[in-house]
Amino acid sequence: MHPDIPSSAETQYLEMAGGAVAYTDEGSGPVLICIHGIPGSKRDFRWLAPALVPHLRVIRIDLPGFGNTPRALHPGPHANSMAEFIWQFLEGMHLTKVTILGHSLGGVIAARAATDNRVNALVLLSSAGPFSHRGHYPKTYHLIDPLTRYWATRWFIIILGRQALKIAGFHSAFSDENIITGIQCAASIVFTKHAETIKTINKPTMVAWARDDKMVEPCVSDALVNIAPNGPRLEFNEGGHNIQKTKAIEIGETLCPWMKRGAS
């Protein structure tokens, strides 16, 4: 279930090298940083936020090249570079103790960001796991990625990418920049490195997934659970890929007290 009304938090901006980072900041208490999937935006958590803000301070970020954060801020498509961007955001916001939540491919970025000492816990929702899932085809991305860098083929890739997103069930309107950045980020994902990161972070980790997820199949989530550090596990029979909406209340009922206890 989800709250009756989605969050209407006003977008704020933090000036960083290269431009302003778009984010929302609502509630008070332990700090939760929400990292959207690829492609995506802070809007992806508009239904989850109201289930959390009575107990937590929820900050939702638009990654570089997505939402209202310009691609000029983009430090590079790799998870390490995106993690560095998040660390710079934490510094700019003067945040010293946070929990990081990642959805879908955002789980790869969140896991890498969780290696920082300012992060004391990790939350993975419908997250990518230790090997490729059916919503991500590495060989295809590796073939397409070089074509995004030349004007002669770039327009065709944008058209193809927009159509592929519609077929995959993404209903949001994505800009050309969103699509190109999304392809380059997806092409940079190395699932074996993600698995190594998960195994070594040694921080409490909450994992939630739905068995009817059409993007990340259950065997991927099962494998992720087996290598993730101890923490709450929420398995839903239904809910699809976007459980941050469909199961917002159920997630909040576990996440909020867990974080208030210190994410132990």
N, C-alpha and C positions, 0 to 999 in steps of 0.2 A: 504494500500500500504506500501511497505518498500523501503529503499534506494537501489540503484543499486548494491552497493558493501557493504558487511558486514565489520565490524571492524576487523582490523588486529593488534590491540594493543598487544604489547609484554607482556607476563606474568611476573609479578614482585613478589617478596617474602618479607614478613615481618616476622622476627623472633619473635616467641612467645614461651611461655612455652610449651614444647612438640614437637616443630618443626616449620617449616616455613609455613605461610599462603600464598596461591597463590591468586593473584588478578590482575586486570588491572586497570589502572588509566589514563584517557584521558580527554581532554578538560579543560576549566576553567570557573569559575563562581560559582553559588550556587552548593553545593555538594549533589549528589544523590548516595546513596548506594543501589546496586541492589542485592537482595537475591533470588536465584533460588529455584525452586520447588524440591520435593523429589520423585524420584532421579532427578538429574540435575547437572548443573555446570554453571560457569560464561559464558560459550559458548552460553547458552540459550538466552543471550541478545546481541549477535553479530550483529543482524539486527537493534535492537532498538538504540544501542549506536550512530551510525552515524547520526540518526535523532535528537539526543540531544546534542552532543558535540559542535556544534557551539555556544551553549548558556549555557551549564552546564558542571560541572566537574563530570564525570560519573565513579564511582568505582564499579567494579563487583567482588564479592568475591566467592571463592570456599569454601563452608562450610566443616567442618571436615568430612573426609570419602568420599568426592566427588571431582571430578576434580583432581587437583594437590595438594590438601591439605590432608595430611596424617590423618588417623583415630586416630593416637596417640594424636592428638590435641582435639579429640572429648570429650567434657566435660560431655556428657550424651545425650540420645536421646530426652529428653523432650524439649519443646519450651523454657522453662525458662533457661535451660542450654545453648541452642543454642543462646539465646539472650545475655547471659553473655559473650559468645564467641565474639559476635558482639561488645559488649561494650568494651571488651579488645582490639579488633581491632581498634576501634575509638580512644582509649587511645594511642595505639602504633603509630597511624598515626597522633596524635595531632589534631584531628578533634573535634570541639566544637559546631558546628551547621550544622546539616545535615537533609535531607529528606530521608526516607527509603522506598524502593519499594520492594514488595514481589509478586512473581508469584505463583499461585496454592497453594500447601501446604506451600510454602515459605511465603505466606501471614500470616500464623499463627505465624511464627517466627518473621516476620517483625512487626506485631502488638504488640507482646510482647516486642520487642526491642524498639518500639516507646514510651514505658513508661518512658524511660530515658530522663533526662532534656536536653541532647545534641541533641535530635531529636525533630524538630519543626513541622514536617508534615509526613504524611503516604500516600503511594500509593499502591493500591491493584489491581492487574491485574489477571483476571480469578481466583480469590482467593477462597480458602475454606471459608465457611460461618459458621453460627451458628449451623448447624446440618450436618450430614454426607451426602456426595454426591455420585453419582453412580460410581465414580472412586475410592472410598475408602470404604472398607467394614470392619468396626471395629472388628466384631466377627471373621472374617477370619484372620486378622492380629494378634489378641490376641491369636489365636490357633497356628499360625505359629511361632510367635516371640520366644517362648521358645525353639523351635527346631533349631533355628539359633545358639544356645549357646553350642551345643554338636557336637563333630566332627562326630559322627556316622550318624547324620541326616542333618548336615550342608550342605554337598555336594548336597543332594537331593533338599533342599530348594533353593540353588543357581540355580540349573538347572530349577526348577519350576518357580522361580522368573524371570529368564531371558526369559523364554518362555512367561510368563504372560505380561512382558513389551513389547514384540514384538506384541502380540495380541492387547494390549492397544494402539499401535501406536508409541511407543518410538523406534526411529531408531538409536539412539546413541549406541555405544559400551560401556557397563558398566562392570567394573571390579567386581570380587567377593566381594571386600570390599564395592563397591558402593551399590550392591544389599543387602548385609547384613545390612549395615547402614541404607539404605532406609526402609527396613522392620521394623527395630527397631524404627526408627523415626516415621513412619506411625502408628505403634502400640501404640505409646505414645500420639498421638493426642487426646485431649479431647475437643470436639466441644463446649460444654457448657462453658468451661473455656475460650475458644477463644471468644465466644460471650460476656462474662463478660468483657474481656479485651477491646474489641472494644467499648463497651458502656462506659467505664470509662476513656479511654485515653484523651478525650477532646482536640484533636488536629485536625487541618484541614486534611481531608482525601479524596483523590481522588479515585474513584472506576470505573473500566472499565471492561466490559465483553461482550461476544458475545452470542446471543441467540441460535446459533447452536453448542455450546460447547458440545462435546460428553463426557467430563469428569466431568464438574461441570454444572449441569442442571440449567436452568434459574430461577427456584423457589428458589434455594440456593442464587443466586446472588441478586434476588429481596429482599430476607430476609436480606441479608448483607447490602444492601443499606438502608433499613429501620432502622437499628440500628447504622450505621456508622455516625460519626460526619460530619458536613457540609463540602462540597468541590465539585469539578467538578464530574459529572457523565457522562460516555461515554458508551452508549449501542449500540452495533453493531448487525445488523441482521445476518451478516456473519463474519467469522474470525476464528472460531474454538476455541480450548483451548489456542493456542499459539498466542494470539493477539499481544504479544510483537514483533512478526515478521510480521504477516499478516496486522496489523494496526499500524505499527511503526510510520509512518509519521503522521497519525491522532492523535495518542497518544502524539507525540512530539509537535504538534500544540497547544494542550491544556496544557500539562504538563510544557513546558518551560516558557511561560509567567506567569503561575500560580506560579511557584517557584520564578521567578524573582520579582514578586510582594510581595514576602514574604509568599507564600502559604496561602493567606488569605481566 
